[in-house]
């Protein structure tokens, strides 16, 4: 029912910036908490940022003050603005729609987009 498509990943130098986009299949922000996760090779997938239905945001300590999650309701799109990128930010980034509080809990994932921070 819900489709998520990420874009915007790529290769960037340390200190550079990227903006990831997650296009959704409809107006889902009133139902789902949106989030960005990332997974590096050999590591567990970790939560990067969340955007709740009421607009509240949260960030992992490692990206706080560098990354910003936002949404464009008209475009049904979630963004992750990443500034001051570090090599340790290298990972596959996934968009997530979390409907854990629904009567029938459900969750959706995008296909992922690679972010590589390197000189």
Helices and strands as residue ranges (DSSP letters): E 4-7, E 10-12, E 18-24, E 33-39, E 46-51, E 57-59, E 67-72, E 77-82, G 87-89, E 91-99, E 106-109, E 113-117
